[in-house]
Amino acid sequence: KARGCLASKQFAKSTKDTFRRTIIEMGFVMTELNRFKLITKDTMCSVLEECLQYEWGYNYLFELGLSLQTSECGEDEKRVCQVIVAEFNHFKEVLTMVWNEETSQKPVEDTVRHIAEEAISAGYEGQIDEEELLKYFYIFEENYKVLLGHFLDPEADLNDLVFDVMNLVNELKPMDFESGWGSTTKYALSKILAGVFALFTVLKSGESYHRMETAGDVSNLATKLLMKPHNIQVLTLLHMFGCGSSAQCGLNSQLMQIRTGEGKSMIVGAA
């Protein structure tokens, strides 16, 4: 029944509600009847893959995934819809956009003002230098935007980005954690971090961005599909690397805490 809706782009558009309802009904079978879970999942995957055989299929599935993720048709159906979106890789762009929109982002200045520091070892009385932390964040932000604007181009060579970042790293060697952590090092680290996150964004979501950007009917959603670091993640890394620290020439040991859901995995990966 679902495959019958895919005869053409025009027919698929006119029968999208039928296709959506069929997918949801199959989702109920997949989630509620364990005996038929695998065969139902394979069938659903086959139908979704068939969509991708058409040039309009990616956008069609994106709109389907978005309607499933935002479904408000009762708790049971809403649960099944969200399981479908999470279970099938065909809807990964939807999850990225939802994550970007649901993860709250305060202005970076507000975030910095609410960072608290506590001494956990004797003899340490330092405080976060908010102006310095913001200074290096702005350096990061400027370089990240420039790099992302350049390397999102499908013709750009990501090896050039990797080469530039590695050059910056090598220029800092050898590093002295006791006396070699001045403004020059912090400036370079801000640029290195910008390069790392630019590479991450392009690798993780560049393909989805290009696919949506070339689609006339949903091109306005392209930028929402980019996996970008959030302010708190960047600030955490910068402070971890000594930006905003009271130590002028050395790097202090730190134990850092951020709230649940603010991206500790990305922070650790970037570090």
C-alpha positions as CSV (number, residue, x, y, z in Angstrom):
1,K,0.0,0.0,0.0
2,A,2.8,2.4,0.9
3,R,4.8,1.6,-2.2
4,G,1.7,2.4,-4.3
5,C,1.9,6.0,-3.1
6,L,5.3,6.4,-4.7
7,A,4.3,6.1,-8.4
8,S,5.3,9.7,-9.1
9,K,6.2,12.9,-7.2
10,Q,2.8,14.4,-7.8
11,F,1.0,11.3,-6.7
12,A,3.3,10.8,-3.7
13,K,2.5,14.4,-2.6
14,S,-1.3,13.9,-3.0
15,T,-1.2,10.6,-1.1
16,K,1.3,11.6,1.6
17,D,-1.3,11.3,4.4
18,T,-2.0,7.7,3.3
19,F,1.7,6.9,3.2
20,R,2.2,8.4,6.6
21,R,-0.8,6.5,8.1
22,T,0.5,3.2,6.6
23,I,4.0,3.8,8.1
24,I,2.5,4.5,11.5
25,E,0.3,1.4,11.3
26,M,3.4,-0.7,10.5
27,G,5.2,1.1,13.4
28,F,2.5,-0.1,15.8
29,V,3.1,-3.7,14.6
30,M,6.9,-3.3,15.0
31,T,6.7,-1.9,18.5
32,E,3.7,-3.9,19.9
33,L,4.1,-7.4,18.3
34,N,7.5,-8.6,19.1
35,R,7.1,-11.8,17.0
36,F,6.7,-9.7,13.8
37,K,9.2,-6.9,14.8
38,L,12.1,-7.9,12.5
39,I,10.1,-8.7,9.4
40,T,8.0,-5.5,9.9
41,K,11.2,-3.4,10.4
42,D,12.8,-4.9,7.2
43,T,9.6,-4.2,5.2
44,M,9.5,-0.6,6.5
45,C,13.2,-0.1,5.7
46,S,12.6,-1.5,2.2
47,V,9.8,1.0,1.6
48,L,11.9,3.9,2.9
49,E,14.8,2.9,0.7
50,E,12.5,2.8,-2.3
51,C,11.8,6.5,-1.6
52,L,15.4,7.3,-1.9
53,Q,15.5,5.9,-5.5
54,Y,13.8,9.1,-6.6
55,E,15.4,12.5,-6.7
56,W,12.5,13.9,-4.7
57,G,12.7,11.0,-2.1
58,Y,15.1,12.7,0.4
59,N,12.8,15.7,0.8
60,Y,9.7,13.5,0.9
61,L,11.2,11.5,3.8
62,F,12.4,14.6,5.6
63,E,8.9,16.0,5.6
64,L,7.5,12.7,6.7
65,G,10.0,12.4,9.5
66,L,9.3,15.9,10.7
67,S,5.5,15.2,10.8
68,L,6.1,12.0,12.7
69,Q,8.4,13.7,15.2
70,T,6.0,16.5,15.9
71,S,2.9,14.3,15.9
72,E,0.2,15.2,18.5
73,C,-2.3,12.5,17.8
74,G,-2.5,10.8,21.2
75,E,0.2,9.5,23.5
76,D,0.4,5.9,22.0
77,E,0.7,7.2,18.4
78,K,3.1,9.9,19.4
79,R,5.3,7.3,21.1
80,V,5.2,5.1,18.0
81,C,6.0,8.0,15.7
82,Q,9.1,8.9,17.8
83,V,10.3,5.3,17.8
84,I,10.0,5.2,14.0
85,V,12.1,8.4,13.7
86,A,14.7,7.1,16.1
87,E,14.8,3.6,14.7
88,F,15.5,4.4,11.0
89,N,18.6,6.2,9.8
90,H,16.5,7.7,7.0
91,F,15.3,10.3,9.5
92,K,18.6,11.4,11.0
93,E,18.3,14.9,9.6
94,V,15.1,15.3,11.5
95,L,16.7,14.4,14.8
96,T,19.5,16.8,14.1
97,M,17.1,19.7,13.5
98,V,15.0,18.8,16.5
99,W,18.2,18.7,18.7
100,N,19.3,22.1,17.4
101,E,15.9,23.6,18.1
102,E,15.2,22.0,21.5
103,T,18.6,22.6,23.0
104,S,18.3,26.0,24.6
105,Q,21.0,28.6,23.8
106,K,21.3,31.7,25.9
107,P,23.4,34.6,24.6
108,V,27.1,33.7,25.3
109,E,27.4,36.8,27.5
110,D,24.7,35.5,29.8
111,T,26.2,32.0,29.9
112,V,29.6,33.4,30.9
113,R,28.0,35.5,33.7
114,H,26.4,32.4,35.2
115,I,29.5,30.3,35.3
116,A,30.5,29.6,38.9
117,E,34.0,28.6,40.1
118,E,34.9,27.0,43.4
119,A,38.4,26.2,44.7
120,I,38.8,22.5,45.6
121,S,42.5,22.6,46.5
122,A,44.3,24.7,49.1
123,G,46.1,27.8,48.0
124,Y,43.9,28.4,44.9
125,E,42.0,31.6,44.9
126,G,41.5,32.3,41.2
127,Q,38.4,33.6,39.6
128,I,37.1,33.3,36.0
129,D,38.2,36.3,33.9
130,E,34.9,36.8,32.1
131,E,36.3,39.3,29.6
132,E,39.1,37.1,28.6
133,L,36.9,34.1,28.2
134,L,34.6,36.1,26.0
135,K,37.5,37.4,24.0
136,Y,38.7,33.9,23.0
137,F,35.1,32.8,22.4
138,Y,34.7,35.6,19.8
139,I,38.0,34.6,18.2
140,F,36.7,31.0,18.0
141,E,33.4,32.2,16.6
142,E,34.9,34.4,13.9
143,N,37.2,31.7,12.7
144,Y,34.6,29.0,12.9
145,K,32.2,30.9,10.7
146,V,34.9,31.7,8.1
147,L,36.0,28.1,7.9
148,L,32.5,26.7,7.8
149,G,31.5,29.1,5.0
150,H,34.5,28.0,3.0
151,F,34.5,24.2,3.6
152,L,30.8,23.7,3.2
153,D,31.4,24.2,-0.4
154,P,31.2,20.7,-2.1
155,E,34.3,21.6,-4.1
156,A,36.4,22.4,-1.0
157,D,39.1,19.9,0.1
158,L,38.7,19.0,3.8
159,N,42.3,17.8,3.7
160,D,43.3,21.5,3.5
161,L,41.4,22.2,6.7
162,V,43.1,19.2,8.5
163,F,46.5,20.4,7.2
164,D,45.9,24.0,8.5
165,V,44.8,22.8,11.9
166,M,47.8,20.4,12.2
167,N,50.1,23.3,11.3
168,L,48.7,25.3,14.1
169,V,49.2,22.4,16.5
170,N,52.7,21.8,15.5
171,E,53.6,25.5,15.9
172,L,52.7,25.1,19.6
173,K,55.1,22.2,20.2
174,P,56.8,21.6,22.5
175,M,54.3,22.8,25.1
176,D,55.1,23.8,28.7
177,F,52.1,23.5,31.0
178,E,53.8,25.5,33.7
179,S,55.1,28.5,31.9
180,G,54.0,28.3,28.2
181,W,50.3,29.1,28.5
182,G,50.2,32.8,27.5
183,S,48.0,34.8,25.2
184,T,49.7,33.5,22.0
185,T,49.0,29.9,23.0
186,K,45.4,30.7,23.9
187,Y,44.8,32.5,20.6
188,A,46.2,29.5,18.7
189,L,44.0,27.1,20.7
190,S,40.9,29.1,19.9
191,K,41.7,28.9,16.2
192,I,42.5,25.1,16.5
193,L,39.2,24.6,18.2
194,A,37.4,26.4,15.4
195,G,39.1,24.2,12.9
196,V,38.1,21.0,14.8
197,F,34.5,22.0,15.1
198,A,34.3,23.2,11.4
199,L,35.6,19.8,10.3
200,F,33.1,18.1,12.7
201,T,30.1,20.1,11.3
202,V,31.0,19.4,7.7
203,L,31.6,15.7,8.2
204,K,28.5,15.1,10.3
205,S,26.0,17.3,8.4
206,G,27.5,18.8,5.3
207,E,25.9,16.2,3.0
208,S,22.4,16.8,4.5
209,Y,22.9,20.5,4.2
210,H,23.8,20.3,0.5
211,R,20.9,17.9,-0.2
212,M,18.4,20.3,1.4
213,E,20.0,23.5,0.0
214,T,19.5,22.2,-3.5
215,A,15.8,21.4,-2.9
216,G,13.6,24.4,-3.7
217,D,10.7,23.5,-1.4
218,V,12.6,23.0,1.8
219,S,15.9,24.9,1.2
220,N,15.1,27.2,4.1
221,L,15.7,24.3,6.5
222,A,19.2,23.6,5.3
223,T,21.0,25.6,8.0
224,K,18.9,24.0,10.7
225,L,20.4,20.6,9.8
226,L,24.0,21.7,10.6
227,M,25.4,20.1,13.7
228,K,27.1,23.1,15.3
229,P,28.7,23.3,18.8
230,H,26.6,25.1,21.3
231,N,28.0,28.0,23.3
232,I,28.4,26.1,26.6
233,Q,30.4,23.4,24.8
234,V,32.8,25.9,23.4
235,L,33.1,27.9,26.6
236,T,33.8,24.7,28.6
237,L,36.6,23.7,26.2
238,L,38.1,27.2,26.2
239,H,38.1,27.4,29.9
240,M,39.5,23.9,30.1
241,F,42.4,25.1,28.0
242,G,43.1,28.1,30.2
243,C,41.1,30.8,28.5
244,G,39.6,32.9,31.3
245,S,41.8,31.4,33.9
246,S,43.6,33.6,36.5
247,A,46.8,31.7,35.8
248,Q,48.8,34.0,33.5
249,C,51.4,31.5,32.2
250,G,50.3,28.1,33.4
251,L,47.4,25.7,33.0
252,N,45.5,24.8,36.2
253,S,43.9,21.4,36.8
254,Q,40.2,21.6,36.7
255,L,37.0,19.6,37.4
256,M,34.2,20.9,35.2
257,Q,30.5,20.3,35.4
258,I,27.7,21.1,32.9
259,R,24.0,20.2,33.0
260,T,22.5,17.0,31.6
261,G,21.9,17.2,27.9
262,E,24.4,20.0,27.1
263,G,26.8,17.8,25.2
264,K,29.5,16.3,27.4
265,S,30.2,13.7,24.7
266,M,31.0,16.4,22.1
267,I,33.2,18.2,24.6
268,V,35.2,15.1,25.4
269,G,35.5,14.2,21.7
270,A,36.7,17.7,20.7
271,A,39.2,17.8,23.6
